[in-house]
């Protein structure tokens, strides 16, 4: 990873994370600073990658089981009854793509899942509107499609993905 550092996300990162999240729309849904702060508080893995100028170039938010999170996708995985670690979102700025930062962020989640005794890591990718880069990234990491569903009032179709923890 060229000149990138991973660290735990701080509350003071929320404005930069909100802006980076907005840059990635519509591949991820928009969230306000208040919504991101509430999500951050539920996460047991919240990481950022920064460049040499300490600017946030990527972030990841992941939740364990049993959180009061309203996401339709999180609720799907909760209802499956499988011990999982859910990745709500990852965003990598265009200038940081191809550096390995996404894989490094995911490795932190896999480690947390092992620590918690989870049997799988779960997430989703958008199919409509399409996000082919994310589909390819997840396929390379060994994620398998377990279902598809429409979210946000039927305006978005997602593939629900899982990968065994090993």
N, C-alpha and C positions, 0 to 999 in steps of 0.2 A: 504494500500500500504506500504509494509515494506521498510522503509528507503528510499523512493523515494519522490522527490519534483518536483512539476510542476512550470515552470516559462516561461516567454516570451522568445522566441528564439532571440538571439543576432547575429549580423553579425559575431562575433568572434566564434560562434558555428558552422559555416558553414563547416569547415574542419571535425569536429567530425560527423556532420550530414551526410556529403558526404560519410564518411567511413561506418557509420551505414547503410545508404541507399545501399551501395555496398554489404554489408554483406547479405542483404535481397534479392538480385537478385537471380533468375529471377522473384520472386514474385512481385517486383517493377522494373521499368526500371532504368537503370543506368543514373545518371546525374553527370556532372562535377561540380566543385565548382562554376564556372561561371554560369552554368544553374541553380543551386540551389539558387545562390544569386539573379538571375533575378526572379525566382519563388517566393522567400521569399519576394521580394519587392511588388509583386502583392497581397500577402496574407493579410487578415485582422485578421486571427487567425494563429499564428505560435508559437508553444509551444514545449518545451523540458521537459523531465523528467530526473532528475539526481539522481545518487546514493549518498551515504554518502561521497564518495570521489570526488563528483561534476563531475563525468564522465557522459556523455549523454548516457542514456539507452533506450530512446524512443523519438520520435518526431512526430509531426503532422503538416501538412500544409493545410490550407483551404482558399478558395477564395469566395468572394461575387460575385454577378452578374456584368456583364459589363466589365470584365477585358480583356485585349488584349492577352489572353492566347491561345496558339496554340493547346493545347491538343484536340485530337479527341473526347475524352469522355466529357470534359468540354463543347466543342462546341455542342455536342448532347444535353446536358441539357439546354444550353442557347437557342437552337432552339425550345425547347418544350414550351417556353413562360410561365413557371411556376416560381414564385418567389422562388429561392433556394439559399442555402449555400452549396458550393461544397467542399468535402474533396478530395484533390488530392492524398494525401498519408499519411499513418501512418506506422511507423516501430517501433516494440518493440523488443529489444534484447532478445534472448532466455532466458537469466537469469532473465528477468523481466516479462516474460509471466506468467499469472495466478495471478498476484499481484493486478489487478484492474486498472492498469495504462492506459490501452487502453480505458476502459469505462470512466475513469476520463477525458481523453483527449477529447473523444467524447462529454461528457457532456458540456465541454466548447464551443464546436461548436454548440450544440443545444441551449445553452444560447445566443450565438451571433446571431443565426438565429432568435430567438424570438425578440431580440433587433432590428433587421433590418426589421422585418415584413415578413420574408420568410415563406412560407407555407410548405416547405420541405427541408430536408438535403439530398444531393445526393452524390453518389460515385460510384465506380466500384470495382469489384474483378475479378481476373484472373481465368478463367475456364480452359484454355489451354495456357501455362503450368498451371497445377492445383495448387490451393492454398486453400485446404480444410479448413485449420484453419481459414482463413479470411472469407470464406463463412459461417462457423458456427458462428463466432463472430458476423457478421452482422445480421444473422438470429436471434440470441439471443437479439439483440438490436431492433428488429422490422423492419428491412429493407425489402422491397419487390422488387423483380426483375421486372423492367419495360421494359427491352429489353436486347438483346445481340448484340454484334457487333465484327467484326474483326478489329484489329488495327495494327500499325507498319507494314504496308505492307502485312497484312494477316497472320503474324507470331504469333499473340496473339489473343485469343478470350476472351472477357470479358462479365460479367453480369453487366448491368447498374442498380443501386439500388437507391431507394428513400424511405425515411421515413418521415411521416407527423411530423410537429413540433407541440408539445402540451406541 
